[in-house]
Amino acid sequence: MKSVNSIDKSMAQDAPTRKSVVCTQHERFLGGSLLHWVGRNSIWVILIVCLIGFSFGSPYFFTVFNLSNILVQSAFIGFLSIGMTLIMINGGIDLTVGSTLALCACLAIGLQQYGLVVAITGALGAGLLLGFLNGIIVVKTGVHSFIVTLGGLIGIRGLVFVYTGENSLSATNMSFMNFGMISIGPVSLIAILFLVFIAFAQWALSRTRHGREAYAIGGNRQAAENAGVKVSRHIVINFMVSGLMAAVAGITMSTQMGAATPNLGTNYELWTIIAVVLGGTKLQGGAGALWGTLGGVLTLGVLRNGMNLMHVQPFYVLVLLGVVLILALIVDKQFNNE
Amino acid sequence: MTANAAQAAVSAATEYVLEVSGVIKTFPGVKALDEVSFDVKPGEVHALVGENGAGKSTLMKVLAGNYKPDGGTIRHMGEPVRHNNPLEAKERGILLIHQELSLVSELSVAENIYLGSMPLKSFGRVDWRMLNEKTNRVLKDMHCSFRASDIVGSLSIAKQQMVEIARADAFHCNVVIFDEPTASLTDQEKEALFETIRKLKAQDVGIVYISHKMSEIFEITDRITVLRDGKTQGTMNTADTDADDITHRMIGRSLDSYFERAESEPGDELLRVEGLTITGLIDDISFDIRAGEVVGMYGLVGAGRSEVAETIFGIRKPDAGTIFWRGQPQQITSPKAAMKLGIGLVPEDRKGQGLVLGMGGRDNTTLPLVNELNVFGFMQRGRETALFDKYKKSLQIRTTGPKQPVVNLSGGNQQKFVIAKWLATEPKLLILDEPTRGIDVGSKSEIHKLIARLAEEGLAVLVISSEMPEIMGISQRILTMCEGRLTGDFSHSDVTENKLLNAASPQD
């Protein structure tokens, strides 16, 4: 939990150690501690292995330019994965993120005729509202979020086509387009924004009441309700965070491209889930952290970029990514079952 | 309100911590609580007993704020209360300790105790230092051996229960309701729990104690209130009553006898194990069972009893030793092989291992027979229903029909379906692991009778149980286990509680 330590070192010592149950039992053996760090953070080990491998594989890989490029490319899935991690810790899932990203991107560009402020607020507001609707339907009806957001995935994509009439939209505001190009040193502002958001979210998850209650709801919802945790409100908030993050991803993506197409973000919900699961968050809820999610997001980015640089054919890239996902989860299971 | 009435309320406050009067709770089609009244004094342990479905859990949930009553009043410290949720009840001072513990295993002890009301700093940040300090103080009060930062999932069940009880101290509760607290505890853990309950008593906490186990009720409680069909059947001082009277009130009739022993003469040897060993679990186990014999296996939780059963049933592979079936050595490498010989195992965890809860009684009964009951992959519904009807009748299972999901049945009826399922395979030897755990008195007695009847029909039965009266009441022969070894083999005629307990306790 490096990100946490750097923010609040003194507090970190008081906080309970956040590991799976299996690990705490084994922790007593000092000799096994490195192995357990590896077990808990297997995704970071995989990431490092990939980084080393691709560095040997392509001379263009381990360059400042390429690495910062990977960071920007990963940022969009990254934004989505923040909300997804929170919802998955609750034991839910949000399949609307890709469609919401597209709608917000189109709004951010389409509303520019009314001024930039209207465009940005409109896009962020739409994301929040869609998240709110997802959440409220999930908690009020008791239908599983998988089904609710599966409907949302299709319906919102439909809205995008209604709004754009199947046309791509181009940005007219120059400062909007410039935003996507801003970088501090070699690092793009969008990437920095992502890192700041994910660090903040990790801090909130491990330090705030809302964060701790997220684990309680995913771990044992009945116990959380018995203890007086406002479960419904909590879940709605997390869906709103997810909607907001999808809006941020949509807006930043459209600033970078200077345009938005109605097909933007197709299948992004799948990539996001893959990144979050690779990062160690459990689909059944109760466990996970954004520290791992960051590792998952970066690993996906590195794999795609590295294979591109090594001229792997695009379709094979997909096949290999599928294989890697399954292998990573098998390795993770092996480690955590011991 | 007149001055007199106000005065009465105040004086009542000094006498009772909790008064329930005329509480009604109706669910669609059922009157779960019908004018229930009882009261709890400070420093008293008050037992609430009744068969499953008598209304105990509904009453508990009304007291703990999960349900709102439809009528009647609940007074806490003399003041009428109406909580909207469990947190309000807990903050008022009424705490429910759930049977299926209400804890989040991924979180720490401190977070679990203060879940829903953690001490905060600005911006919703958890005040870890304060949280852990407060928790450690509570844990020290209660002489707990674990720390505030331990993850709950890594603690034993008994310790997890202490975490729940610690909430009483943390929230200064003066009414604590225990729901079947000893259901998954060993005898030693139970003693530790009773010690804690006595400590709470000494602090003038009023305790409501719900249990099926008569021995416990007479050991720990001061008064007993009996519930039947949602109505109170009287409150007695524990000292002035006995188990027969309580049972009589609970079921509205006398039980002929609690336990029934099979009167069959054991026949030929069916199963013999010699030197069965699994390193670290069981050590050099040898015994035999004959046809028509009921053999009890007693021991503390963790003594290795279930492991022996699982080895005979082919779930575990022995490191050494031989299993003889009708005198022939056998390699039982899988449950399937065991079933083929004629061995059935009713596991301890009927919800997890024995039943598919969402499925109906018929499909559960015929689950082990899917291979026999199909023609080219199509199930023969008629034969399935016939089997279901047969066992429903012979085991007196109360269910509305073959399709009623077993999840909606009481524990006793669920257990009967698990037994039905194994009887359907027509076994020669049936191993029952804790067959009456968590089942009400009436169903328990029915299952005991069933075991006796099956043995008289020639079935060999091995019963594993942690309840000494049960083991002594139904077995013809009793084996004891301790720390993986077989420590005794008694005939029912010369066994005493002391002998059993000595044989089952670690000697050192």
HADDOCK unambig.tbl for C-alpha pairs under 7 A between the chains (distance, minus, plus):
assign (segid A and resid 14 and name CA) (segid B and resid 128 and name CA) 6.05 0.50 0.50
assign (segid A and resid 14 and name CA) (segid B and resid 129 and name CA) 6.05 0.50 0.50
assign (segid A and resid 15 and name CA) (segid B and resid 128 and name CA) 5.92 0.50 0.50
assign (segid A and resid 16 and name CA) (segid B and resid 108 and name CA) 6.34 0.50 0.50
assign (segid A and resid 16 and name CA) (segid B and resid 149 and name CA) 4.66 0.50 0.50
assign (segid A and resid 21 and name CA) (segid B and resid 106 and name CA) 6.96 0.50 0.50
assign (segid A and resid 21 and name CA) (segid B and resid 151 and name CA) 6.78 0.50 0.50
assign (segid A and resid 21 and name CA) (segid B and resid 153 and name CA) 5.86 0.50 0.50
assign (segid A and resid 21 and name CA) (segid B and resid 154 and name CA) 5.59 0.50 0.50
assign (segid A and resid 25 and name CA) (segid B and resid 154 and name CA) 6.70 0.50 0.50
assign (segid A and resid 207 and name CA) (segid B and resid 125 and name CA) 5.62 0.50 0.50
assign (segid A and resid 207 and name CA) (segid B and resid 126 and name CA) 5.71 0.50 0.50
assign (segid A and resid 208 and name CA) (segid B and resid 124 and name CA) 5.33 0.50 0.50
assign (segid A and resid 208 and name CA) (segid B and resid 125 and name CA) 4.00 0.50 0.50
assign (segid A and resid 208 and name CA) (segid B and resid 126 and name CA) 4.98 0.50 0.50
assign (segid A and resid 209 and name CA) (segid B and resid 124 and name CA) 5.72 0.50 0.50
assign (segid A and resid 209 and name CA) (segid B and resid 125 and name CA) 6.02 0.50 0.50
assign (segid A and resid 209 and name CA) (segid B and resid 126 and name CA) 5.52 0.50 0.50
assign (segid A and resid 216 and name CA) (segid B and resid 104 and name CA) 5.60 0.50 0.50
assign (segid A and resid 219 and name CA) (segid B and resid 104 and name CA) 5.45 0.50 0.50
assign (segid A and resid 219 and name CA) (segid B and resid 105 and name CA) 6.78 0.50 0.50
assign (segid A and resid 219 and name CA) (segid B and resid 106 and name CA) 6.36 0.50 0.50
assign (segid A and resid 220 and name CA) (segid B and resid 103 and name CA) 6.82 0.50 0.50
assign (segid A and resid 220 and name CA) (segid B and resid 104 and name CA) 5.22 0.50 0.50
assign (segid A and resid 222 and name CA) (segid B and resid 102 and name CA) 6.95 0.50 0.50
assign (segid A and resid 223 and name CA) (segid B and resid 102 and name CA) 4.41 0.50 0.50
assign (segid A and resid 223 and name CA) (segid B and resid 103 and name CA) 5.45 0.50 0.50
assign (segid A and resid 223 and name CA) (segid B and resid 104 and name CA) 6.61 0.50 0.50
assign (segid A and resid 226 and name CA) (segid B and resid 86 and name CA) 5.34 0.50 0.50
assign (segid A and resid 226 and name CA) (segid B and resid 87 and name CA) 6.87 0.50 0.50
assign (segid A and resid 227 and name CA) (segid B and resid 86 and name CA) 6.34 0.50 0.50
assign (segid A and resid 227 and name CA) (segid B and resid 87 and name CA) 5.58 0.50 0.50
assign (segid A and resid 227 and name CA) (segid B and resid 115 and name CA) 5.82 0.50 0.50
assign (segid A and resid 227 and name CA) (segid B and resid 116 and name CA) 5.35 0.50 0.50
assign (segid A and resid 228 and name CA) (segid B and resid 85 and name CA) 6.86 0.50 0.50
assign (segid A and resid 228 and name CA) (segid B and resid 86 and name CA) 6.05 0.50 0.50
assign (segid A and resid 228 and name CA) (segid B and resid 87 and name CA) 4.49 0.50 0.50
assign (segid A and resid 228 and name CA) (segid B and resid 116 and name CA) 5.05 0.50 0.50
assign (segid A and resid 229 and name CA) (segid B and resid 116 and name CA) 4.55 0.50 0.50
assign (segid A and resid 286 and name CA) (segid B and resid 106 and name CA) 6.54 0.50 0.50
